[in-house]
């Protein structure tokens, strides 16, 4: 007898019962490994599938055997009817009737128990009489062979398993193996399917039994995940104990339709002055962060998470193919800043296989969607989708799919479009929640015309382009204003900021042109020198330290000072220190200005006068 055994039941078996049954079958049958499957058509009991035979202990099998004997015209003795009939009906009552409300209910016309329940309650009736009702039901049943999604492993290597005879399996279906491994069906060929395995293929051998689950992979969701670091399967990897989830959601789900969406008209403040002023982001928007490696893309994302404190925003940071040490540093930073209270980190590190990295962003998106459909606002950061595309390319090549441009498969656009389209602002009828997406793309030598960057740019609602030249010159964050754009965020920008930031992009563009022109001339007029000084002030003012986001009121005040050119005499290299002094003075001496801007979302005339008076006091004060 082969040691492999599959146990099918009518309903799922809990973990404790699985352990008990595994010990029982190992002792009684000598089974080495026991797997479990669900077949509702069994009604009750179980069916054991060995490699060489099937043993049926299910209620459906017993009813089928009884029907066959009745249909064959076999004359059953009274003793048989008395014993067998009573046993069958006892099983029906225990496993079928008592679980089916329709058969265990009160007749609405008479107010009495239903036909079968009434007969079962009558202890004086004989089994020969009682069996008439199940006999009629048996005759009405149609027993058709069921196609089981069961196959055998042909080959296993590099995280890809080929399985034969898996008729009826769907694309993306979760596949289980006897060894305990599992994966998803990614290739549906004529004679076999290709399965991408999550847990490695070390224990999978040729000839091993695999069976489909009929379900898409799901991840746990809910508030219990806040403050935790999990892998793409929702399993905690931070050593902080078990997660109590609110339920499960499939990692692949259709994006909200047009009718379900609402306008993007609420700001999502990053706390970064150069972004909130010139490339604002709205809740429900998809804004790409793009640039070369090591120039501050992740820093912008982390600053944005830090700025969501006390703003009723849930954050999901998805780390794809990152070093484990880097993810640990980010977690420690967020925890030290108190940001992990509203943040979930979904992590598939560089040491994880390509399958884990492939499903990682979809798992994070499912977690964010839960909060969106609960009427909350959520922010998800994909760091980064370049590595995600590489992992998908790896899987596709291992699955022997035909390569296209840059060896990527032909459906690589759909890879990211079906992910990013799930970010949305829902309308009020759907709860009014939102999911804001900040995908990150890494470029090579600033080439934004490469395959993956152009794909993602066409899907998103704008991009924040980080320039390596600006980064090396000391402008940090190194946002290239000319190449950065937000297609919908302007409509969601706060009134106080929108009113005072309109000229900034134009002034910076003029400054860049004048700076190039001034390199060829030695004698500049006063107007040109003033424009250059103002441009240098703006450039310096937009420099911002890492992990120090501005509040909304601080941004409005700084932009008001810069747009009105209220301190032209301040040297550019001292402008940041001067602005900080203004903000500190207003906070200590005039907190009503801060409160008014935060509450009314406008810089009133009184607030403007107060700001000017504080600036004049600081300018008139002797230097220390």
PADO-458819 format. One record per residue (C-alpha): residue number from 1; x negated, y negated, z negated. Coordinates in nm, 3 decimals, padded with zeros to 5 digits. Layout:
residues N
NUM:X:Y:Z
...
END
This chain:
residues 624
1:00.000:00.000:00.000
2:-00.131:-00.344:00.089
3:-00.166:-00.575:-00.205
4:-00.006:-00.884:-00.042
5:00.358:-00.947:-00.139
6:00.616:-01.217:-00.056
7:00.915:-01.262:-00.288
8:01.220:-01.434:-00.135
9:01.496:-01.566:-00.362
10:01.823:-01.752:-00.302
11:01.716:-02.052:-00.509
12:01.370:-02.194:-00.593
13:01.193:-02.023:-00.882
14:01.037:-02.242:-01.151
15:00.670:-02.213:-01.245
16:00.730:-02.015:-01.566
17:00.945:-01.759:-01.384
18:00.682:-01.734:-01.107
19:00.414:-01.643:-01.361
20:00.640:-01.382:-01.523
21:00.726:-01.226:-01.186
22:00.362:-01.227:-01.074
23:00.259:-01.033:-01.385
24:00.551:-00.791:-01.339
25:00.470:-00.715:-00.973
26:00.100:-00.681:-01.044
27:00.173:-00.425:-01.318
28:00.444:-00.234:-01.131
29:00.324:-00.247:-00.769
30:-00.043:-00.334:-00.803
31:00.007:-00.652:-00.598
32:-00.305:-00.861:-00.573
33:-00.139:-01.187:-00.463
34:00.226:-01.284:-00.481
35:00.384:-01.567:-00.281
36:00.735:-01.707:-00.310
37:00.986:-01.823:-00.050
38:01.347:-01.946:-00.052
39:01.632:-01.798:00.156
40:01.976:-01.929:00.051
41:02.150:-01.659:00.259
42:02.038:-01.395:00.005
43:02.314:-01.525:-00.232
44:02.142:-01.369:-00.531
45:01.865:-01.127:-00.631
46:01.542:-01.101:-00.433
47:01.386:-00.948:-00.124
48:01.030:-00.813:-00.135
49:00.827:-00.823:00.186
50:00.517:-00.606:00.202
51:00.296:-00.581:00.505
52:00.425:-00.236:00.578
53:00.782:-00.244:00.451
54:01.070:-00.449:00.307
55:01.253:-00.376:-00.019
56:01.589:-00.554:-00.047
57:01.728:-00.613:-00.397
58:01.943:-00.910:-00.293
59:02.318:-00.944:-00.324
60:02.343:-01.006:00.049
61:02.168:-00.674:00.115
62:02.399:-00.486:-00.120
63:02.707:-00.645:00.034
64:02.574:-00.557:00.379
65:02.521:-00.196:00.279
66:02.873:-00.179:00.137
67:03.021:-00.331:00.452
68:02.836:-00.080:00.668
69:02.973:00.210:00.469
70:03.326:00.072:00.483
71:03.301:-00.002:00.856
72:03.173:00.348:00.932
73:03.497:00.492:00.803
74:03.328:00.681:00.523
75:03.584:00.796:00.268
76:03.474:00.683:-00.068
77:03.564:00.887:-00.370
78:03.750:00.746:-00.661
79:03.448:00.795:-00.883
80:03.233:00.602:-00.637
81:03.486:00.321:-00.617
82:03.515:00.316:-00.992
83:03.141:00.302:-01.053
84:03.002:00.130:-00.744
85:03.289:-00.111:-00.699
86:03.276:-00.223:-01.058
87:02.899:-00.271:-01.035
88:02.926:-00.471:-00.713
89:03.199:-00.694:-00.851
90:03.006:-00.748:-01.170
91:02.710:-00.867:-00.962
92:02.942:-01.085:-00.752
93:03.088:-01.243:-01.061
94:02.745:-01.303:-01.217
95:02.549:-01.421:-00.912
96:02.804:-01.549:-00.667
97:03.147:-01.630:-00.803
98:03.036:-01.813:-01.115
99:02.800:-02.029:-00.904
100:03.068:-02.114:-00.645
101:03.322:-02.363:-00.772
102:03.566:-02.274:-00.498
103:03.591:-01.914:-00.620
104:03.592:-01.992:-00.988
105:03.850:-02.266:-00.998
106:04.218:-02.320:-01.073
107:04.476:-02.280:-00.796
108:04.611:-02.636:-00.738
109:04.959:-02.509:-00.641
110:05.024:-02.271:-00.932
111:04.791:-02.407:-01.195
112:04.662:-02.055:-01.253
113:04.317:-01.907:-01.205
114:04.212:-01.830:-00.848
115:04.277:-01.491:-00.694
116:03.939:-01.333:-00.764
117:03.902:-01.485:-01.110
118:04.254:-01.370:-01.202
119:04.179:-01.015:-01.096
120:03.846:-01.012:-01.273
121:04.011:-01.135:-01.591
122:04.261:-00.852:-01.581
123:04.081:-00.571:-01.760
124:04.353:-00.317:-01.688
125:04.314:-00.318:-01.310
126:04.114:-00.044:-01.142
127:03.810:-00.103:-00.928
128:03.988:00.050:-00.630
129:04.240:-00.234:-00.643
130:03.990:-00.503:-00.722
131:03.772:-00.418:-00.423
132:04.035:-00.522:-00.168
133:03.946:-00.890:-00.189
134:03.570:-00.846:-00.141
135:03.642:-00.599:00.139
136:03.838:-00.863:00.329
137:03.558:-01.111:00.270
138:03.297:-00.861:00.386
139:03.488:-00.795:00.708
140:03.494:-01.167:00.778
141:03.120:-01.206:00.730
142:02.888:-01.212:01.029
143:02.549:-01.057:00.960
144:02.296:-01.200:01.206
145:01.921:-01.144:01.197
146:01.733:-01.442:01.056
147:01.411:-01.560:01.219
148:01.156:-01.604:00.946
149:00.880:-01.863:00.995
150:00.616:-01.609:00.901
151:00.292:-01.561:01.087
152:-00.061:-01.433:01.052
153:-00.388:-01.621:01.058
154:-00.585:-01.578:01.381
155:-00.885:-01.792:01.297
156:-00.997:-02.043:01.035
157:-01.279:-02.295:01.059
158:-01.357:-02.662:00.988
159:-01.025:-02.723:00.813
160:-00.819:-02.600:01.112
161:-00.627:-02.271:01.093
162:-00.461:-02.105:01.392
163:-00.153:-01.901:01.306
164:00.044:-01.671:01.539
165:00.414:-01.573:01.549
166:00.541:-01.888:01.375
167:00.859:-01.936:01.576
168:01.081:-02.220:01.461
169:00.810:-02.427:01.293
170:00.848:-02.804:01.339
171:00.583:-03.067:01.398
172:00.444:-03.188:01.067
173:00.603:-02.903:00.869
174:00.431:-02.794:00.549
175:00.274:-02.447:00.587
176:00.179:-02.229:00.288
177:-00.081:-01.951:00.283
178:-00.111:-01.648:00.054
179:-00.448:-01.767:-00.069
180:-00.278:-02.074:-00.218
181:-00.396:-02.319:00.048
182:-00.150:-02.533:00.240
183:-00.148:-02.772:00.532
184:00.070:-02.926:00.801
185:00.151:-02.802:01.151
186:-00.012:-03.039:01.401
187:-00.033:-02.832:01.721
188:00.263:-02.629:01.852
189:00.124:-02.409:02.126
190:00.299:-02.126:02.312
191:00.130:-01.838:02.128
192:00.009:-02.004:01.809
193:00.022:-02.319:01.597
194:-00.267:-02.530:01.472
195:-00.253:-02.613:01.100
196:-00.462:-02.885:00.937
197:-00.544:-02.754:00.588
198:-00.572:-02.995:00.295
199:-00.746:-02.784:00.037
200:-01.016:-02.642:00.262
201:-01.014:-02.315:00.451
202:-01.272:-02.128:00.243
203:-01.023:-01.877:00.101
204:-00.823:-01.822:00.420
205:-00.901:-01.499:00.604
206:-00.794:-01.359:00.940
207:-00.476:-01.156:00.913
208:-00.353:-01.346:00.609
209:00.019:-01.420:00.597
210:00.138:-01.779:00.638
211:00.494:-01.900:00.609
212:00.674:-02.224:00.680
213:00.863:-02.422:00.422
214:01.101:-02.607:00.653
215:01.003:-02.934:00.482
216:00.782:-03.232:00.546
217:00.513:-03.293:00.289
218:00.633:-03.506:-00.005
219:00.460:-03.713:-00.272
220:00.582:-03.810:-00.620
221:00.704:-04.170:-00.647
222:00.820:-04.403:-00.921
223:00.695:-04.638:-01.192
224:00.509:-04.351:-01.356
225:00.236:-04.390:-01.091
226:00.155:-04.749:-01.193
227:-00.191:-04.774:-01.343
228:-00.299:-04.439:-01.198
229:-00.544:-04.312:-00.937
230:-00.400:-04.026:-00.730
231:-00.499:-03.826:-00.424
232:-00.278:-03.815:-00.110
233:-00.073:-03.531:-00.264
234:00.014:-03.748:-00.565
235:-00.208:-03.545:-00.798
236:-00.384:-03.764:-01.059
237:-00.764:-03.774:-01.032
238:-00.834:-04.031:-01.304
239:-00.827:-03.788:-01.598
240:-00.541:-03.972:-01.769
241:-00.297:-03.684:-01.792
242:00.016:-03.583:-01.609
243:00.230:-03.828:-01.412
244:00.603:-03.848:-01.483
245:00.755:-03.938:-01.147
246:01.105:-04.057:-01.055
247:01.132:-03.815:-00.762
248:00.963:-03.729:-00.433
249:00.964:-03.893:-00.089
250:00.837:-03.756:00.244
251:00.511:-03.902:00.366
252:00.657:-03.942:00.715
253:00.978:-04.142:00.740
254:01.143:-04.358:01.006
255:01.081:-04.730:00.982
256:01.375:-04.957:00.885
257:01.588:-05.049:01.185
258:01.651:-05.397:01.320
259:01.987:-05.431:01.145
260:01.833:-05.334:00.809
261:01.566:-05.606:00.824
262:01.589:-05.961:00.700
263:01.383:-06.272:00.783
264:01.035:-06.314:00.638
265:01.091:-06.637:00.444
266:00.926:-06.585:00.104
267:00.556:-06.653:00.048
268:00.308:-06.391:-00.066
269:00.031:-06.593:-00.228
270:-00.320:-06.451:-00.199
271:-00.477:-06.716:-00.423
272:-00.736:-06.780:-00.150
273:-00.715:-07.141:-00.037
274:-00.830:-07.093:00.323
275:-00.570:-06.818:00.381
276:-00.270:-06.968:00.200
277:-00.327:-07.303:00.371
278:-00.393:-07.200:00.733
279:-00.293:-06.831:00.775
280:-00.016:-06.786:00.519
281:00.140:-06.446:00.456
282:00.508:-06.383:00.388
283:00.663:-06.097:00.194
284:00.740:-05.819:00.439
285:00.471:-05.932:00.686
286:00.189:-05.723:00.838
287:-00.132:-05.925:00.838
288:-00.455:-05.768:00.961
289:-00.790:-05.832:00.789
290:-01.063:-05.773:01.046
291:-01.440:-05.819:01.056
292:-01.777:-05.649:01.042
293:-01.884:-05.438:00.747
294:-01.997:-05.596:00.420
295:-01.863:-05.947:00.483
296:-01.580:-05.959:00.229
297:-01.277:-05.774:00.370
298:-01.220:-05.565:00.056
299:-01.294:-05.869:-00.162
300:-01.001:-06.056:-00.004
301:-00.776:-05.756:-00.065
302:-00.881:-05.725:-00.430
303:-00.838:-06.101:-00.488
304:-00.488:-06.073:-00.344
305:-00.405:-05.793:-00.589
306:-00.540:-05.996:-00.882
307:-00.326:-06.292:-00.780
308:-00.004:-06.087:-00.803
309:-00.015:-06.079:-01.182
310:00.318:-06.195:-01.330
311:00.464:-06.232:-00.979
312:00.689:-05.920:-00.984
313:00.487:-05.751:-00.711
314:00.383:-05.385:-00.711
315:00.047:-05.322:-00.539
316:-00.076:-05.004:-00.372
317:-00.442:-04.986:-00.277
318:-00.511:-04.707:-00.026
319:-00.878:-04.610:-00.004
320:-00.952:-04.406:00.311
321:-01.294:-04.252:00.351
322:-01.452:-04.480:00.088
323:-01.731:-04.371:-00.143
324:-01.604:-04.238:-00.474
325:-01.835:-04.478:-00.659
326:-01.684:-04.777:-00.480
327:-01.328:-04.668:-00.563
328:-01.433:-04.620:-00.928
329:-01.576:-04.973:-00.937
330:-01.253:-05.117:-00.795
331:-01.046:-04.927:-01.050
332:-01.264:-05.052:-01.338
333:-01.241:-05.411:-01.212
334:-00.863:-05.400:-01.174
335:-00.823:-05.240:-01.515
336:-01.050:-05.501:-01.678
337:-00.846:-05.782:-01.518
338:-00.514:-05.625:-01.627
339:-00.412:-05.563:-01.264
340:-00.376:-05.183:-01.295
341:-00.053:-05.239:-01.487
342:00.118:-05.307:-01.152
343:-00.117:-05.120:-00.917
344:-00.146:-04.766:-00.779
345:-00.466:-04.644:-00.613
346:-00.424:-04.369:-00.353
347:-00.764:-04.229:-00.269
348:-00.911:-03.989:-00.012
349:-01.285:-04.032:-00.050
350:-01.559:-03.968:00.202
351:-01.614:-03.624:00.047
352:-01.254:-03.518:00.124
353:-01.182:-03.343:00.453
354:-01.035:-03.516:00.758
355:-00.685:-03.383:00.684
356:-00.674:-03.556:00.346
357:-00.795:-03.883:00.497
358:-00.536:-03.849:00.773
359:-00.234:-03.827:00.541
360:-00.367:-04.078:00.285
361:-00.209:-04.399:00.426
362:00.124:-04.226:00.488
363:00.132:-04.106:00.126
364:00.057:-04.459:00.001
365:00.328:-04.601:00.228
366:00.585:-04.355:00.085
367:00.499:-04.476:-00.267
368:00.542:-04.839:-00.157
369:00.870:-04.760:00.023
370:01.019:-04.630:-00.301
371:00.981:-04.973:-00.462
372:01.102:-05.149:-00.145
373:01.423:-04.947:-00.133
374:01.469:-05.010:-00.507
375:01.495:-05.382:-00.428
376:01.143:-05.472:-00.545
377:00.853:-05.638:-00.364
378:00.547:-05.426:-00.291
379:00.208:-05.494:-00.135
380:00.007:-05.216:00.031
381:-00.355:-05.244:00.143
382:-00.504:-04.991:00.385
383:-00.884:-04.988:00.341
384:-00.947:-04.912:00.614
385:-00.763:-04.794:00.926
386:-01.084:-04.763:01.130
387:-01.187:-04.465:00.917
388:-00.831:-04.337:00.939
389:-00.850:-04.340:01.320
390:-01.185:-04.157:01.304
391:-01.036:-03.885:01.081
392:-00.748:-03.841:01.324
393:-00.993:-03.822:01.614
394:-01.185:-03.551:01.427
395:-00.870:-03.346:01.372
396:-00.759:-03.392:01.734
397:-01.093:-03.275:01.872
398:-01.093:-02.973:01.640
399:-00.739:-02.894:01.761
400:-00.873:-02.910:02.119
401:-00.651:-03.200:02.220
402:-00.768:-03.381:02.534
403:-00.973:-03.692:02.445
404:-00.914:-04.036:02.593
405:-01.082:-04.373:02.553
406:-01.370:-04.360:02.300
407:-01.278:-03.989:02.248
408:-00.956:-04.087:02.069
409:-00.643:-03.888:02.161
410:-00.374:-04.050:02.370
411:-00.131:-04.100:02.078
412:-00.371:-04.300:01.860
413:-00.155:-04.612:01.907
414:00.145:-04.426:01.766
415:-00.076:-04.318:01.476
416:-00.080:-04.673:01.337
417:00.242:-04.815:01.483
418:00.461:-04.564:01.297
419:00.272:-04.650:00.979
420:00.271:-05.030:00.996
421:00.629:-05.058:01.123
422:00.744:-04.920:00.787
423:00.645:-05.254:00.628
424:00.950:-05.481:00.628
425:01.166:-05.733:00.449
426:01.503:-05.565:00.393
427:01.825:-05.763:00.405
428:02.049:-05.813:00.104
429:02.278:-05.522:00.193
430:01.976:-05.291:00.158
431:01.864:-05.443:-00.171
432:01.643:-05.724:-00.042
433:01.316:-05.546:-00.123
434:01.000:-05.587:00.082
435:00.680:-05.405:00.170
436:00.390:-05.627:00.278
437:00.105:-05.455:00.459
438:-00.257:-05.576:00.473
439:-00.442:-05.327:00.694
440:-00.819:-05.360:00.720
441:-01.013:-05.291:01.040
442:-01.392:-05.279:01.063
443:-01.549:-05.413:01.383
444:-01.890:-05.359:01.538
445:-02.088:-05.678:01.602
446:-01.768:-05.885:01.583
447:-01.611:-05.709:01.882
448:-01.237:-05.752:01.830
449:-01.170:-05.627:02.183
450:-01.259:-05.266:02.096
451:-00.995:-04.994:02.123
452:-00.870:-04.962:01.764
453:-00.887:-05.339:01.681
454:-00.681:-05.435:01.986
455:-00.428:-05.164:01.906
456:-00.375:-05.282:01.550
457:-00.377:-05.652:01.647
458:-00.086:-05.582:01.883
459:00.111:-05.411:01.604
460:00.057:-05.666:01.326
461:00.198:-06.018:01.280
462:-00.137:-06.192:01.281
463:-00.495:-06.143:01.172
464:-00.750:-06.290:00.934
465:-01.083:-06.276:01.115
466:-01.400:-06.279:00.904
467:-01.705:-06.411:01.085
468:-02.047:-06.265:01.003
469:-02.220:-06.590:01.105
470:-02.011:-06.788:00.857
471:-02.082:-06.527:00.590
472:-02.456:-06.551:00.640
473:-02.439:-06.932:00.632
474:-02.281:-06.921:00.286
475:-01.915:-06.981:00.377
476:-01.727:-06.731:00.163
477:-01.462:-06.615:00.222
478:-01.593:-06.623:00.580
479:-01.255:-06.689:00.746
480:-01.285:-06.801:01.107
481:-00.998:-07.048:01.133
482:-01.005:-07.054:01.513
483:-00.955:-06.679:01.555
484:-00.724:-06.630:01.257
485:-00.349:-06.666:01.296
486:-00.026:-06.588:01.113
487:00.274:-06.547:01.342
488:00.545:-06.555:01.076
489:00.382:-06.669:00.753
490:00.429:-07.039:00.825
491:00.803:-06.993:00.783
492:00.740:-06.840:00.442
493:00.489:-07.098:00.323
494:00.581:-07.295:00.014
495:00.703:-07.649:00.082
496:00.441:-07.815:-00.137
497:00.156:-07.641:00.043
498:00.309:-07.663:00.391
499:00.350:-08.041:00.365
500:-00.015:-08.109:00.281
501:-00.194:-07.842:00.484
502:-00.071:-07.929:00.832
503:-00.377:-08.133:00.938
504:-00.645:-07.907:00.795
505:-00.679:-07.667:01.089
506:-00.706:-07.960:01.335
507:-00.960:-08.143:01.120
508:-01.179:-07.835:01.094
509:-01.162:-07.777:01.471
510:-01.266:-08.138:01.535
511:-01.549:-08.103:01.284
512:-01.689:-07.797:01.461
513:-01.691:-07.980:01.795
514:-01.847:-08.295:01.648
515:-02.110:-08.088:01.471
516:-02.222:-07.937:01.799
517:-02.219:-08.282:01.963
518:-02.413:-08.443:01.677
519:-02.702:-08.201:01.724
520:-02.789:-08.380:02.049
521:-02.762:-08.736:01.922
522:-02.960:-08.926:01.663
523:-02.752:-09.244:01.638
524:-02.396:-09.180:01.524
525:-02.129:-09.442:01.468
526:-01.947:-09.485:01.139
527:-01.630:-09.308:01.257
528:-01.824:-09.000:01.367
529:-02.018:-08.990:01.041
530:-01.691:-09.016:00.844
531:-01.537:-08.729:01.043
532:-01.846:-08.517:00.987
533:-01.843:-08.595:00.615
534:-01.476:-08.504:00.591
535:-01.535:-08.179:00.781
536:-01.822:-08.089:00.550
537:-01.599:-08.164:00.250
538:-01.325:-07.937:00.385
539:-01.574:-07.658:00.458
540:-01.721:-07.676:00.110
541:-01.380:-07.702:-00.056
542:-01.265:-07.385:00.116
543:-01.555:-07.193:-00.038
544:-01.422:-06.987:-00.323
545:-01.580:-06.751:-00.571
546:-01.486:-06.387:-00.575
547:-01.223:-06.267:-00.824
548:-01.113:-06.625:-00.896
549:-00.786:-06.687:-00.709
550:-00.610:-07.023:-00.733
551:-00.259:-07.066:-00.865
552:00.006:-07.210:-00.636
553:00.002:-07.548:-00.809
554:-00.379:-07.566:-00.794
555:-00.371:-07.499:-00.418
556:-00.110:-07.769:-00.361
557:-00.311:-08.026:-00.562
558:-00.641:-07.947:-00.386
559:-00.479:-07.959:-00.042
560:-00.310:-08.288:-00.132
561:-00.647:-08.440:-00.228
562:-00.817:-08.312:00.087
563:-00.538:-08.400:00.332
564:-00.507:-08.754:00.197
565:-00.885:-08.792:00.181
566:-00.860:-08.926:-00.175
567:-01.230:-08.885:-00.263
568:-01.442:-08.958:00.048
569:-01.728:-09.088:-00.166
570:-01.785:-08.747:-00.330
571:-02.080:-08.566:-00.167
572:-01.976:-08.241:00.008
573:-02.206:-08.028:-00.209
574:-02.026:-08.159:-00.522
575:-01.668:-08.144:-00.397
576:-01.587:-07.804:-00.555
577:-01.711:-07.917:-00.897
578:-01.513:-08.242:-00.866
579:-01.193:-08.062:-00.769
580:-01.231:-07.830:-01.066
581:-01.265:-08.133:-01.296
582:-00.945:-08.280:-01.151
583:-00.753:-07.955:-01.209
584:-00.883:-07.918:-01.565
585:-00.793:-08.281:-01.647
586:-00.442:-08.240:-01.511
587:-00.393:-07.918:-01.708
588:-00.506:-08.079:-02.034
589:-00.364:-08.431:-02.002
590:-00.080:-08.403:-01.751
591:00.066:-08.049:-01.764
592:00.398:-08.189:-01.640
593:00.240:-08.225:-01.293
594:00.159:-07.854:-01.281
595:00.504:-07.763:-01.408
596:00.678:-07.991:-01.159
597:00.494:-07.842:-00.860
598:00.556:-07.485:-00.976
599:00.923:-07.550:-01.051
600:01.029:-07.789:-00.771
601:00.787:-07.669:-00.500
602:00.710:-08.028:-00.400
603:00.454:-08.296:-00.489
604:00.671:-08.587:-00.594
605:00.567:-08.950:-00.575
606:00.504:-08.958:-00.949
607:00.286:-08.649:-00.930
608:00.090:-08.800:-00.641
609:00.029:-09.120:-00.838
610:-00.084:-08.920:-01.140
611:-00.333:-08.724:-00.928
612:-00.475:-09.049:-00.783
613:-00.513:-09.200:-01.131
614:-00.700:-08.892:-01.256
615:-00.931:-08.905:-00.952
616:-01.003:-09.274:-01.010
617:-01.078:-09.212:-01.379
618:-01.324:-08.939:-01.291
619:-01.489:-09.148:-01.020
620:-01.523:-09.444:-01.255
621:-01.664:-09.237:-01.539
622:-02.041:-09.246:-01.573
623:-02.225:-08.936:-01.463
624:-02.344:-08.710:-01.739
END
